Amino acid sequence: MLSAFLSRIVQAGELTVITPSGKRQCFGPGGAPAVTVRLHHRALYRKLIMNPDLYLGEAYMDGTLTVEEGSLRDFLDLCTASVEALDRHPMQRLRQRLGRPLRYLQQYNPLGRSRANVAHHYDLSAELFDLFLDADRQYSCAYFPDGNESLEQAQEKKKRHLTAKLLLQPGMRVLDIGSGWGGLALHIAESAGARVKGITLSEEQLHVAQQRAVRSGLGERARFELLDYRAEHEVYDRIVSVGMFEHVGVSHYGGFFRTLKGLLKPNGVALIHAIGRMEPPGQTNPWLRKYIFPGGYCPALSEVLAAVEKAGLWVTDIEVLRLDYAETLREWARRFAANREQVRAFYDERFCRMWEFYLNMCEMAFRNGPIMVFQIQLTRQRDAVPSHRNYIADWEHALENDANEVA
């Protein structure tokens, strides 16, 4: 049954499978990538047919599936290149149909659950993130406009790109929803002279962000609080949120944008940067939902825009980044691999394999799958931003020149 399943699914490259008895079977049309994997338990046959999206990652984590020839990245490249064939398989179609009614429950994120979901991932050891992120700990898609930037350069350009879209002026009040370790808030406070409030549900991130604000001398212009966006009541000139909307949950979209509108001044500007999908609404990969981002979901633009429209906000700009996150994740995975032994000292072998799978799988989802990043600029008034987007590049150049003068 597994042979028949793989014969139908593998549509690119060549996959060689070594069974527990040592038998070798080849699948696919040939060519690159060419990968050999070994299955160590017969129980995997049934699991991989029933739910490959969940059990493939679990098998790699547990060591019951090992990559013998080629790399994990090659293997996941091959798997994701065949995702359309997998989606057409009757078993996959049935599983998706049965799972559709559960997606609202899976993304139901009231305050208590949101805090627990955030802690699951973002309250891991700070040293872990230092081993694969840039020095500013930007844990979101970098921006590679030229294509040859280093990770550090691309993350700096991402911050400038976002800042340019916010049309900031000195003294403006800015809310950063999901402020992480504080890098973007500190950049805005320093480069634009704005007063920034960053809110997060991660105690670990909050502690680091507060320390950074004090060390940088920006403590009076950048402050951070442990706060859910639903508990915020002040009004702001600008609102920015990067990498947080994926944790809101589809059943909360309406409330999110109503809250955002209420927190924004009449002539204010908001900017949402998030991972999305270019296809109709779907479900979160079950392995990612179980082990990496519980309660997380990457929405279709149709879901987001429907909620924006009902909230009565203007969409003044949408930009889609298609491969920038793939390049970001590739560099994260490379740095993680280079520091693997240190990660293993913090945690264990299973944790290392889990994160290897996570970083490489997500890269290939951006390269071969329907996943992308969108940036949506929102206002309450139609004339709150210029009618044409030339101003974005102008602001970026000005910010870059200011940074070069300081350096």
Secondary structure, 3 states (H helix, E strand, C coil): CHHHHHHHHCCCEEEEEECCCCCEEEEEEECCCEEEEEECCCHHHHHHHHCHHHHHHHHHHHCCEEEEECCHHHHHHHHHHCHHHHHHCHHHHHHHHHHHHHHHHHCCCCHHHHHHHHHHHHCCCHHHHHCCCCCCCCCCCCCCCCCCCCHHHHHHHHHHHHHHHHCCCCCCEEEEECCCCCHHHHHHHHHHCCEEEEEECCHHHHHHHHHHHHHCCCCCCEEEEECCHHHCCCCEEEEEEECCHHHCCHHHHHHHHHHHHHHEEEEEEEEEEEEEECCCCCCCCHHHHHHCCCCCCCCEHHHHHHHHHHHCCEEEEEEEECCHHHHHHHHHHHHHHHCHHHHHHHCCHHHHHHHHHHHHHHHHHHHHCCEEEEEEEEECCCCCCCCCCHHHHHHHHHHHHHHHHHC
